[in-house]
Amino acid sequence: MSFIESPRFPDVIGFTAVGGMGFSTSIVTLASGYEARNVNWSSTRYGYDLAIPVRSQSEVETINAFFRNAQGRANGFRFKDWTDYSATKNSTATLTSKTFQLQRDYVTGSSTNVRTIKKPVSASVSIYVNNVLQTTGFTVNYTTGVVTFVADPSGPVTWSGEFDVPVRFDVDALRWRVVDRGSASLLYQCEELTLVEVRL
């Protein structure tokens, strides 16, 4: 599978998506009524449904072109989740003394769940060391989310910025039906158009 870094899936269409995060948990109810639960995934996987809204002719043409170039389920691409696309002073994971992986922190009381960010939005990332904004001495790889310093940073590395979700289409067939006549063109709805997060 290859990955389409640019363009991102059109924001104006992605804005209407229904979806978000999901876990995978196996649950067995015992004879006593107690449950045995097994967490299959250590982190969430995101998914989205784009088939619900009615589409105009121009939107259908845009989606058709994107679907053809992604070759259905074959290739991944960037998608903006409008419910969760930015971070402010979030943590990084230390890879080496000079390289750090961007993360998104989700805090509830004393509990923190960490999400690896591998698709930051180009030119949106600000880097801090000891809570001080850095302007030189580092590079950000916007295709992997790895920050590389010229010299070892003198304290904790945090970041602010925007990020995309790496996804693919979860269907290999794209089928439209005409549902009405709009003022400028026909209106369409897709039978099934789902996206699922790609683990990179």
C-alpha positions in Angstrom: 0.0 0.0 0.0 1.2 3.5 -0.8 0.1 6.7 0.9 -1.1 9.9 -0.7 0.4 12.7 1.3 -1.2 15.4 -0.8 -3.9 16.5 -1.4 -5.8 15.8 1.8 -9.3 14.5 1.5 -11.4 17.6 0.7 -12.3 19.4 4.0 -15.6 20.7 2.8 -16.8 17.1 2.2 -15.0 15.6 5.3 -16.8 18.2 7.4 -20.0 16.3 7.1 -18.5 12.9 8.2 -20.1 11.0 11.1 -17.5 9.1 13.1 -14.7 9.1 15.6 -12.7 6.7 17.8 -13.3 3.1 18.6 -11.8 0.3 20.7 -11.9 -3.5 20.4 -12.9 -5.3 23.5 -13.8 -9.0 24.0 -16.3 -9.6 26.8 -17.3 -13.0 28.2 -20.1 -13.1 30.7 -19.4 -15.8 33.3 -22.0 -18.1 34.9 -21.8 -16.0 38.1 -22.8 -12.8 36.2 -19.4 -11.3 36.4 -17.6 -10.3 33.2 -14.1 -11.2 31.9 -13.0 -8.4 29.6 -10.0 -8.4 27.3 -8.7 -5.2 25.6 -7.6 -6.3 22.1 -6.3 -2.9 21.0 -4.0 -0.8 23.2 -5.0 2.4 21.3 -8.1 3.6 19.5 -8.8 3.2 15.8 -10.8 5.9 14.0 -13.5 5.5 11.4 -15.9 7.7 9.5 -19.1 7.5 7.5 -19.5 9.8 4.5 -22.6 8.2 2.9 -25.2 10.0 5.0 -25.4 13.5 3.5 -26.9 14.3 0.1 -24.3 15.4 -2.4 -24.2 17.9 -5.3 -22.8 17.1 -8.7 -19.6 18.9 -8.0 -19.1 16.9 -4.7 -19.8 13.7 -6.5 -17.2 14.5 -9.1 -14.6 15.4 -6.4 -15.3 12.2 -4.5 -15.1 10.1 -7.7 -11.8 11.5 -8.6 -10.3 11.0 -5.1 -11.7 7.4 -5.0 -10.1 6.6 -8.4 -6.7 7.9 -7.4 -6.8 6.1 -4.0 -7.9 2.9 -5.9 -10.6 2.1 -3.4 -9.2 0.4 -0.4 -5.6 0.2 -1.8 -4.0 3.5 -0.8 -4.1 5.7 2.3 -4.5 9.4 2.5 -4.9 12.3 5.0 -8.2 13.2 6.5 -9.1 16.1 8.9 -11.3 15.0 11.8 -13.1 18.2 12.7 -13.8 17.0 16.2 -10.1 16.4 17.1 -7.4 18.0 14.9 -5.1 20.1 17.1 -2.9 19.9 20.2 -1.6 22.5 22.6 1.6 21.9 24.6 1.3 18.1 24.2 4.0 15.5 25.0 6.5 13.7 22.7 7.9 10.2 23.0 11.7 10.0 23.2 13.1 7.9 20.3 16.8 8.9 20.7 18.5 11.7 22.6 17.8 14.0 19.6 14.6 12.5 18.0 11.1 12.7 19.4 7.7 11.4 18.2 4.7 13.8 18.4 1.9 12.6 20.6 -1.6 13.8 21.5 -2.5 13.6 25.2 -6.0 12.9 26.5 -6.3 13.6 30.2 -9.1 12.6 32.6 -8.2 13.4 36.2 -5.1 11.4 37.0 -5.4 9.2 33.9 -3.7 10.0 30.6 -4.2 8.2 27.3 -1.6 8.9 24.6 -2.1 8.9 20.8 0.9 8.8 18.4 0.7 11.6 15.8 2.3 10.6 12.5 0.6 13.1 10.1 1.1 16.6 11.5 -0.2 19.4 9.2 2.7 21.1 7.3 4.0 24.3 8.8 1.5 24.1 11.7 3.9 22.7 14.4 5.5 24.7 17.1 8.2 23.1 19.3 8.9 23.9 23.0 11.8 22.9 25.2 11.3 23.5 28.9 8.1 25.3 27.9 10.2 27.8 25.8 9.3 28.2 22.1 12.1 27.1 19.8 12.7 28.8 16.5 15.8 27.0 15.3 17.9 23.9 15.9 15.3 21.3 14.9 13.4 19.9 12.0 9.9 18.4 11.8 9.2 15.5 9.5 5.6 16.1 8.4 5.2 12.6 6.9 6.2 10.8 10.1 5.7 13.2 13.0 9.3 12.9 14.1 11.1 15.9 15.5 14.9 15.9 15.1 17.2 18.3 17.0 20.7 19.3 16.0 21.8 19.0 19.7 20.3 17.2 22.6 17.5 19.4 24.1 18.0 20.6 27.6 14.6 19.6 28.9 11.2 18.2 28.1 10.0 18.6 24.5 6.4 19.5 23.9 4.5 20.7 20.8 1.5 22.6 19.5 -0.1 22.3 16.1 -2.6 20.5 13.9 -2.7 16.9 12.6 -4.5 14.7 10.2 -5.7 11.1 10.6 -4.2 8.6 8.1 -7.1 6.7 6.6 -8.2 4.6 3.6 -11.5 3.9 2.0 -13.2 0.8 3.5 -15.0 0.0 0.3 -13.8 -1.0 -3.2 -17.1 -0.1 -4.9 -18.6 3.4 -5.1 -22.3 3.4 -6.0 -24.5 6.6 -6.3 -28.2 7.0 -6.6 -30.2 10.1 -7.6 -32.4 11.3 -4.8 -33.7 14.7 -6.0 -33.3 17.6 -8.4 -31.5 20.5 -6.9 -31.8 24.1 -8.2 -28.5 23.8 -10.1 -28.0 20.0 -10.6 -29.2 16.6 -9.6 -28.6 15.5 -5.9 -27.0 12.2 -5.1 -26.5 9.9 -2.2 -23.9 7.1 -1.9 -25.0 3.6 -0.7 -21.8 3.1 1.3 -18.8 5.4 1.8 -16.7 4.6 4.9 -13.2 5.5 5.9 -11.0 3.6 8.4 -7.8 4.7 10.1 -4.6 3.2 8.9 -2.0 2.2 11.5 1.4 3.4 10.3 
